[in-house]
Amino acid sequence: MKKKMREFIESSDTELAGKLKECKTALYFLKVNAKTGQMEKTADIRNSKRHIARILTEINSRKAKLELKEAVK
């Protein structure tokens, strides 16, 4: 888990946005496969949601840091 979060911390804002879009698309297809009964590992949905949450956490922490710097000025 730490390795994945480190990967997001080192990524740029545009890379994070791209990864977020990819993960949301993958989650959509995982849900479709689960509904149609074509999915073998249902844990993939949970893992995908956690991956999205990690990305959003990093994006929001960057926004908070930026707002804090602007408030201090």
C-alpha positions as CSV (number, residue, x, y, z in Angstrom):
1,M,0.0,0.0,0.0
2,K,2.8,2.4,0.8
3,K,4.4,1.8,-2.5
4,K,1.2,2.8,-4.4
5,M,0.8,6.0,-2.4
6,R,4.4,6.9,-3.0
7,E,3.8,6.5,-6.7
8,F,0.9,9.0,-6.5
9,I,2.9,11.5,-4.5
10,E,5.7,11.5,-7.1
11,S,3.2,11.9,-10.0
12,S,2.3,15.2,-11.5
13,D,-1.2,16.7,-11.5
14,T,-1.9,15.7,-15.1
15,E,-0.7,12.1,-14.5
16,L,-3.0,11.9,-11.5
17,A,-5.9,13.1,-13.5
18,G,-5.2,10.5,-16.2
19,K,-4.8,7.7,-13.7
20,L,-8.1,8.7,-12.1
21,K,-9.9,8.6,-15.4
22,E,-8.4,5.2,-16.2
23,C,-9.4,3.8,-12.8
24,K,-13.0,5.1,-13.1
25,T,-13.3,3.5,-16.5
26,A,-11.9,0.2,-15.2
27,L,-14.3,0.3,-12.3
28,Y,-17.2,0.8,-14.7
29,F,-16.3,-2.2,-16.7
30,L,-15.7,-4.3,-13.6
31,K,-19.2,-3.5,-12.4
32,V,-20.6,-4.4,-15.8
33,N,-18.8,-7.7,-15.7
34,A,-20.0,-8.4,-12.2
35,K,-23.6,-7.8,-13.2
36,T,-23.4,-10.1,-16.3
37,G,-21.7,-12.8,-14.3
38,Q,-18.4,-12.7,-16.2
39,M,-16.3,-11.7,-13.2
40,E,-14.1,-14.2,-11.4
41,K,-12.6,-12.1,-8.7
42,T,-15.1,-9.7,-7.1
43,A,-12.3,-8.3,-4.9
44,D,-11.1,-6.4,-7.9
45,I,-14.0,-3.9,-7.5
46,R,-13.0,-3.1,-3.9
47,N,-9.4,-2.8,-4.9
48,S,-10.3,-0.4,-7.8
49,K,-12.4,1.8,-5.4
50,R,-9.4,1.9,-3.0
51,H,-7.1,2.9,-5.8
52,I,-9.5,5.7,-6.8
53,A,-9.7,6.8,-3.2
54,R,-5.9,7.0,-2.9
55,I,-5.7,9.2,-6.0
56,L,-8.4,11.5,-4.8
57,T,-6.7,11.7,-1.4
58,E,-3.5,12.9,-3.0
59,I,-5.3,15.4,-5.3
60,N,-7.2,16.8,-2.3
61,S,-4.1,17.1,-0.1
62,R,-2.3,19.0,-2.9
63,K,-5.2,21.4,-3.1
64,A,-5.2,21.9,0.7
65,K,-1.5,22.6,0.7
66,L,-1.9,25.1,-2.1
67,E,-4.8,26.9,-0.3
68,L,-2.7,27.0,2.9
69,K,0.2,28.6,1.1
70,E,-2.1,31.2,-0.4
71,A,-3.7,31.9,3.0
72,V,-0.3,32.5,4.6
73,K,0.7,35.1,2.0
